[in-house]
């Protein structure tokens, strides 16, 4: 189906342009659209159970002022998710990572697992998660927090890790980031300076906020191993059109 230059497409929080982010409906839609993987976010409940939710606060999708890690798993799964005017009738709930992983393994769909801020205060929960963890081939961990990726490499070095770039990243010292294999970047970083830094440090890269309009999709740099997008169908279509 795919040509040799095809770069795997990861659906950002599932096919989030078409269904509520980080929901089973968004993940199933991504699978339907032909996505090669799913990007999702992991926070921790009060007990340290991994759940799939982006924000540390519940205000945006739940309408509560509580923090995710101040709520028990039972509380989190009782909340209805959605935009304010739709939430009352919503069937969306916060999924556990365990449930999403079982679904992904069933379909052998790779996961880009972003480790979020609530894990910083309970790194033992991450260590516990890593023990005996079986992921679909092509899965990897990503985070803005380098120390969490160090935990992954220390306890489960077989898993690929990716640091999400910010302005603070020291590109000239990229080789010193021993705990990462890859750099995830906003598409505004698709420039020779950053691409060449990845090559020089023997690291690959993936780009997010891709929408299918980017000219570089048809002639990707050799260091690129993934696109992360809300529109997996559009990005796949552009690549197959070559």
N, C-alpha and C positions, 0 to 999 in steps of 0.2 A: 504493500500500500504506500509506503513512504520511500522517498528518494534518499540517496546517500547523504545529502546535505540537510536532511530534516532534523530539526532540533526538538527534543521532547517538550511538550506543552503542559504546564502545571496549572490547573484551575485554581485561582486565588480565592481561598475560603469556599471552595467549590465553584460552580458556575454562578458566581455571585451577582452577575448582571441579570440573571434570569430567575433567581430564587434567593431566599433569605440566606445571608452569609453563614457559613459554618453549620448549616443544617443538613439533615439527611437528604432533603429534597434537592439542595444545591449540589451535594455530592453525587446523587443519582443522575441529576441533569448533566453534570460534567462527564460522567460515564457515557451517557446517551450521546453526547456531542462528540465523543471520541477523544477526550482529554487523555494524555499519557500519564497523568499523575494529579494528585490533589495537594494543594497547600492548605494547611489548617493551623490553628493556634491552640496551645495548651496552657491553661491556667490550673490552679489547684484549689480544691474545696477546703473547708476548714479542717477536714480530717486528713488532707493531703492526697485526695483522689484526683487524678487528672481529668479535667473536663475540657470540651472543645468550645472555647469562647475567646473572643479577641480582647475585649477591654478588661482592665482590672476592676472597673466599676460596672454596676449593672444598669446605670441610668439610661443609656442610649436605647437599648433594646428591651429592657424589662420595665423601666420607669421607677426603679428603686434606687435609693441613695446608698445602698449597701455595697460593700466590696465582695468580689467573688470569694476570696479566701476567708471572709467572715461568715460565710454561709455553709451549712452542712450540705451534703450531697442530696439529701431528701428535699431541702429547701430549694436548691438550685433546679432540681428537676420538676418542681411544682410550678415554677414561673412560666408564664406564657410569654413568648417572644414575638416581637414585631414592631412596626411603627405605631405610634400612639393611637391613631384612629382605627387600627386593625387588630391591635393586641388582644382586646377582650375576646374576640372570636377565634384567635389564633390556635392552631394545632401544633405549632412549633415549640419544641422544648430544647433545653441545653443537653446535648448528648455527652455521654462519657467517652473518654478516649478508648476505653476497652471495647465499647460497642462499635465505634467507628473502625478501629483496627480489625475487628472480626470481619466487618463488611469489606474492608480493603483487602484483607487476606483472601477472602472468598473470591474476589474478582481479580486478585493479583494486580492491584492498582497501586503504584508507588505513592508514598506519602512524603511531603516536605513538612516536617513537624517543627513548627516554630515554638520555641520555649520562651514563655512570657515572664513578666516581672515577678509574679507571685511565687515563682519557683526559687527566686533568689533567697528567700527567707526560709525555705524548706528544701534544701538540696538533698537531704536524705530521701525525700520522696522521689526525686529524680533517680538516685542510685537504685532505689527499690524497683522503679519502673524498668530500668535497664537490665535487671537481672533476668536472664532467660527470654528477653524480648525477641520476638520473631516478627520481622517486618517484610512486606513484599519487596522483591528485588528492585533495586533502584531508589529505595527510600533513603532519606537523610534527615539530619537535624539541622535547624538553623536558629539563629538568635541574634539580637542586638547585644547580648550580654556574653562577652568572651569567656567569663568565668564558668558559665553553664556549659559551654562547649568543651572546656577543659575537663569538666566532670564527665562528660560523655566519653571523651577520648581516654580518660584515666580508667574508667570502669567497663567500657565497651568499645575498644579501639577499632573494631571491625566496621563500625558505623561511620558513614561519611558525615562531615560537619561543615557548616557554612556560616560565616560571619556576615551579618547584614551591615553594609557599609554606612557610616555616618561621616560628618565633617571631621570628626575626631580621629578617624582612621589614619595611621601613619603609613602612607603608601610606599615611601622609600624604605620602610622597615617591614614590609609585608612578609618577608621570609622568616621574620622572628615570631610570627604567629604560628607556632608549631602545632597548635591544637585544631587547626582548620585545614580543610582540603579545598575549599571553594569560597568565593566571595559572592554574596547576593547584593545587587545594586539596583537603584532606581535607573530607569532608562536614560536619565540625563547624564549618567556617568558613562554612557557608551561613547567613549572618546579614546584615542590612541594612548594617552598617558596611562589610563587605568587598565586598559586591555593589556598593554605591554608590561605593566607592573605585575599582572597576574602571570603572564608567561615567564617573566624573569624569576618569579618566586615559585614556579611550578605548581600554580593553583589554577583551577578552572573558575568559571563564573556563570551566574544566571542573572537575568534582568527581570525586574517586575514593573508593573504599571504599563505593560505592553497592551496595545489595543488593536493591533492589526494594520495600523497606518504607517508603521515605521519602515523606512527604506532598507534598513540593514537586515530585515528579516529574510530577504531573498539572497543575501550574500554574507552570512554570519562569520564573525571572526572565529578562528580555530579554537580559541579558549572557551567559547560559549558552549555550555552543555544543557541549558534550559531557559525557557521563557515562562514567566509567571503572569497570568492574565485573568481578568474577569470574563473575558470573551474567548474561551478556548476554540470555539468553532471558527471565529474570524481568523485567528492566528494560524490554525491548522490549514484553513482554506488558502491563505496567502502563500504558505510554504508549498502546498501541493500544486499551486498554480504555475510553479516554475517550469 
